[in-house]
Amino acid sequence: MTGRGVLGIVVSAVMFAAVGAGLWINGTPGYQRMLAQDERRAALLTWLATRLEVHALHYGSLPESLVEIGTEAERVDPVTHELFGYTHKGLDYQLCAVFALASDASARPELPFRQHGKGRTCFERTAEAKNPGKAYHLEAYRL
């Protein structure tokens, strides 16, 4: 075997090792896509929670359904296009989504919607209604 043949084999081996290491460290493109989709779900739940809490502050109660707040794109799962789960009783409410992956255990605790299991996960929250009737500008909280 010539020097060029050996060099070609070595370069190919290094390239395969680099691609393999990249996939091992970062995950496959499909895995990265699921991470991004779950991040978007968590961001939308955060946005919905903000809208619900502002609604409670303004009206003194929570809306009967998510249809009363936000746009359709903000109320539905970006992948399945189904409404996020929402129930409420008084000022206690629950938002639910179906996540593709369980979140990393090191997810920041101050971002509660980013700490979730795989599959359907529901988050229990309580809204405040201190100043019913006070005007709040929801656009200030837009994502």
C-alpha positions in Angstrom: 0.0 0.0 0.0 1.3 3.4 -0.9 1.7 6.4 1.4 -1.4 8.1 -0.2 -3.5 5.0 0.5 -2.5 4.9 4.1 -3.1 8.7 4.4 -6.5 8.3 2.8 -7.5 5.6 5.3 -6.2 7.6 8.3 -8.1 10.7 7.1 -11.3 8.7 6.6 -11.0 7.1 10.1 -10.5 10.6 11.7 -13.5 11.9 9.8 -15.7 9.0 10.9 -14.5 9.4 14.5 -15.2 13.1 14.5 -18.8 12.6 13.1 -19.3 9.8 15.6 -18.1 12.0 18.5 -20.3 14.8 17.4 -23.4 12.6 17.3 -22.4 11.1 20.7 -22.0 14.5 22.4 -24.9 16.4 20.7 -27.2 13.6 19.8 -28.7 12.9 16.4 -30.5 15.6 14.4 -33.8 14.0 15.3 -32.9 14.2 19.0 -31.9 17.9 18.6 -35.2 18.6 16.8 -37.2 17.0 19.7 -35.2 19.1 22.2 -36.1 22.3 20.2 -39.7 21.3 20.0 -39.9 20.7 23.8 -38.2 24.1 24.4 -40.9 25.7 22.2 -43.6 24.0 24.1 -42.1 25.2 27.4 -41.9 28.7 26.1 -45.5 28.7 25.0 -46.7 27.4 28.4 -44.7 30.2 30.0 -46.4 32.7 27.7 -49.9 31.2 28.4 -49.3 31.2 32.2 -48.3 34.9 31.9 -51.5 35.6 29.9 -53.6 33.7 32.4 -52.1 35.5 35.4 -52.6 38.9 33.7 -56.2 38.0 32.9 -56.8 37.1 36.6 -55.3 40.3 37.7 -57.4 42.3 35.3 -60.7 40.5 35.6 -60.4 38.8 39.0 -60.9 35.3 37.5 -59.4 33.0 35.0 -60.9 32.5 31.5 -63.0 29.5 30.9 -60.8 28.3 28.0 -57.5 29.2 26.3 -59.5 30.4 23.3 -60.2 33.6 25.3 -56.5 34.5 25.4 -53.7 34.7 22.9 -53.7 33.7 19.3 -54.3 30.2 17.9 -50.5 29.8 17.4 -49.9 30.5 21.1 -52.6 28.0 22.3 -51.6 25.0 20.3 -48.7 22.5 20.4 -46.3 23.5 17.6 -46.0 19.8 16.4 -49.4 18.2 17.0 -51.4 21.4 16.5 -53.7 20.4 19.3 -54.7 22.8 22.1 -52.6 22.7 25.2 -54.4 21.2 28.2 -56.0 23.7 30.5 -58.4 23.4 33.5 -59.1 25.7 36.4 -61.0 25.9 39.6 -61.1 29.4 41.1 -57.7 30.9 40.7 -55.9 27.5 40.7 -55.2 26.2 37.2 -53.4 23.5 35.3 -51.5 23.7 32.0 -50.6 20.5 30.2 -48.5 19.5 27.2 -47.1 16.3 25.7 -43.3 16.5 25.7 -41.1 14.3 23.4 -38.3 13.9 26.0 -37.8 14.2 29.7 -36.0 17.4 30.6 -32.4 17.4 31.9 -32.2 17.1 35.7 -30.1 20.3 35.7 -33.0 22.4 34.2 -33.2 25.8 36.0 -35.8 25.6 38.8 -36.9 29.2 38.2 -38.2 28.1 34.9 -40.9 25.6 36.0 -42.2 24.6 32.5 -38.7 23.5 31.5 -38.7 20.8 34.2 -40.9 18.0 32.8 -41.1 14.3 32.1 -41.6 12.5 28.8 -45.1 12.4 27.6 -48.1 14.3 29.1 -47.0 16.6 31.9 -49.2 18.9 33.8 -48.2 22.0 35.8 -50.2 23.2 38.8 -50.3 27.0 39.3 -52.2 29.6 41.2 -53.0 33.0 39.8 -53.4 36.2 41.9 -56.3 38.6 41.6 -55.1 41.6 43.6 -56.4 44.5 41.4 -59.4 43.4 39.3 -60.2 46.0 36.7 -56.7 47.5 36.5 -55.5 47.8 32.9 -52.5 45.6 32.1 -50.9 45.6 28.7 -50.4 42.1 27.5 -48.3 43.1 24.6 -45.5 43.9 27.0 -45.2 40.1 27.7 -45.1 38.9 24.1 -42.5 36.3 23.3 
